């Protein structure tokens, strides 16, 4: 729907009409990073701080926002309050601490940050972020992506670069995990990034000290999100077991108890399988989150709970409708 249609729907009382649909459901909101202003080229998973503040303020006023583990336990027990929500962040970006936490604290909203335990520190990047910087800084005007079946992509302006970046990210995710490093190295070489371009501080990951600071904050819980952020369904049995068990073990060591919730990397239905679910159970974890859209209900699969994904292109009117159960 267009923003205009969404605003009309809100004006006609869509939130009230959907109340019955969401009354005993939990809205688990999924963020990744929070940046000062919208990035160019477009980057879906880094949300401008003004939009994030607006959304968190609205959640604080119109929803009962609970810590995720408490919300899921109460959902399972049938004691969840009406209009309940929980806030999550995937990947463990440093801006969760520097930009998101002050806003969460100002509004009194708790959140869970799911950490890629083997990817930490300001000099480490997840592969989509490494690719984004190379696209932003590219001196090449086109990109040959025949190895991904996409042909030659235009890089002539910032809009074209954003579109190219999105297409390449989606294509790489469909390739065997063992080829990712080789593919990324080749793509970055073809892009010919300008070595004098400014750094990409928005994609810095939390270091050990910053993780400890977050972990100590009364509004923040940490959760496991794998060791290296692969697509688990494309991993070997040994890799699946390691990615889940090792990440859960690191989080368990912080509090001498298994983490209550795991978040699958990428999280689409096709991105995790029975092996991943079994590994989560073996780690003593009670719940697991997908990235499939929807509200979590008492009869939802506890090892494949849906979330509401929030990206940089989501209008506020659509955000409200999604929280209402649209």
NORLIN-V436488 format. One record per backbone hydrogen bond with DSSP energy under -0.5 kcal/mol. CO is the residue of the C=O (numbers start at 0). NH is the residue of the N-H. Records with the same first field share a line. If there is no record, write none. Layout:
CO = NH + NH
This chain:
1 = 5
2 = 6
3 = 7
4 = 8
5 = 9
6 = 10
7 = 11
8 = 13
9 = 12
12 = 16
13 = 17
15 = 18
17 = 20 + 21
18 = 22
21 = 24
22 = 82
24 = 83
25 = 27 + 295
26 = 28 + 85
27 = 307
28 = 30 + 87
29 = 309
30 = 89
32 = 46
34 = 48
42 = 45
43 = 311
44 = 32 + 46
46 = 34
47 = 51
48 = 52
49 = 53
50 = 54
51 = 55
52 = 56
53 = 57
54 = 58
55 = 59
56 = 60
57 = 61
58 = 62
62 = 64
63 = 65 + 84
66 = 70
67 = 71
68 = 72
69 = 73
70 = 74
71 = 75
72 = 76
73 = 77 + 78 + 79
74 = 77
80 = 83
82 = 63
83 = 26
84 = 65
85 = 28
86 = 111
87 = 30
88 = 113
90 = 115
91 = 205
92 = 95
93 = 96 + 97
94 = 98 + 99
95 = 100
98 = 102
99 = 102 + 103
100 = 104
101 = 105
102 = 106
103 = 107 + 108
104 = 107
107 = 109
110 = 220
111 = 88 + 113
112 = 114 + 222
113 = 90
114 = 116 + 224
115 = 118
120 = 123 + 204
123 = 204
125 = 128 + 129
126 = 130
127 = 131
128 = 132
129 = 133
130 = 134
131 = 135
132 = 136
134 = 137
136 = 193
140 = 154
142 = 144 + 152
144 = 147 + 149
145 = 148
150 = 144 + 152
152 = 142
156 = 160
157 = 161
158 = 162
159 = 163
160 = 164
161 = 165
162 = 166
163 = 167
164 = 168
165 = 169
166 = 170
167 = 171
168 = 172
170 = 173
171 = 174
175 = 178
176 = 179
178 = 182
179 = 183
180 = 184
181 = 185
182 = 186
183 = 187
184 = 188
185 = 189
186 = 190
187 = 191 + 192
188 = 191
190 = 138 + 139
191 = 138
193 = 196
198 = 200
199 = 202
200 = 203
203 = 93
205 = 120
206 = 210
207 = 211
208 = 212
209 = 213
210 = 214
211 = 215
212 = 216
213 = 216
216 = 219
218 = 110
220 = 112
222 = 114
223 = 262
225 = 116 + 224
226 = 117
229 = 231
230 = 233
231 = 234
235 = 239
236 = 240
237 = 241
238 = 242
239 = 243
240 = 244
241 = 245 + 246
242 = 246
243 = 247
244 = 248
245 = 249
246 = 250
247 = 251
248 = 252
249 = 253
250 = 253 + 254
251 = 254 + 255 + 256
259 = 285 + 286
260 = 223
261 = 263 + 288
264 = 266
266 = 290 + 291
267 = 270
268 = 271
270 = 232
272 = 276
273 = 277
274 = 278
275 = 279
276 = 280
277 = 281
278 = 282
279 = 284
280 = 283
286 = 261
287 = 304
288 = 263
291 = 306
295 = 25
296 = 299
300 = 303
301 = 287
304 = 289
306 = 293 + 308
307 = 29
308 = 310
310 = 313
312 = 314
314 = 318
315 = 319
316 = 320
317 = 321
318 = 322
319 = 323
320 = 324 + 325
321 = 324
